[in-house]
């Protein structure tokens, strides 16, 4: 079963799929090794990993290349941030085709102007509704695999209001989107209302300290959400952990003891060293393999 079909099957099952955000091959592997059924390629984390803020500064090719590395690293579906589609309908067609070739199971495309801003920052600007809907139609048209998911993200809650965000979500679903991503509902009442008012599957973006109230994911599942992404979890944790060990190294002049003690071999095994190591002798004659042990 390919990853697009696998994601569709997961979403057809009862309950909600939780996809923590990863930003490179290693963090994608950690998400999968932790037992989560899908990985979300966070645009914010990808930007930060490239040394930029989440201001839409990365190109389409940089984003697709990062997604391809993550897809190669795991055997679970990867859902990726595709920002604004990187232009008009022509660019969206190329974006869908490139992500699909990279093996991604689905992407979301938003209605901000380019360059965009993180959905939980202020002062966002939107494109006209008809411009965004045209991109969604183009995205649905461009996919070759019918199971490749087109997720329509609207940031209109912060700019125009909740009713417009619901209206745009429904218009995008009618235009061919498979799922609605109403970014940053601002109260628990709004979080609960989205799956009731939007006429299709809904995604919840879980951002600690953002515009949306903190919520137990089991409660979001009861509200009717089908997919929850947790984009900032790992890259924020990484920043905090790095700050701590660097400060300790500077203060003590000794290598800090890792929070989880791990040998070099154990660390490399998390990235597949044991499996790769078998190939060193696998294709040699039996006597050679025996001698090299």
Secondary structure, DSSP 8 states (H G I E B T S, - for coil): --HHHHHHHHHHSSS-EEEEEE-SHHHHHHHHHTT-SEEEE-HHHHHHHTT--SSS-S-HHHHHHHHHHHHHH-SSEEEEE-TT-SSSHHHHHHHHHHHHHTT-SEEEEE-B-SS---TTSS---B--HHHHHHHHHHHHHH-SSTTSEEEEEE-HHHHT-HHHHHHHHHHHHHTT-SEEEETT--SHHHHHHHHHHSSS-EEEE--TTSSS----HHHHHHHT-SEEEETTHHHHHHHHHHHHHHHHHHHHSS----SS---HHHHHHTTTHHHHHTHHHHTS-HHHHHHH-
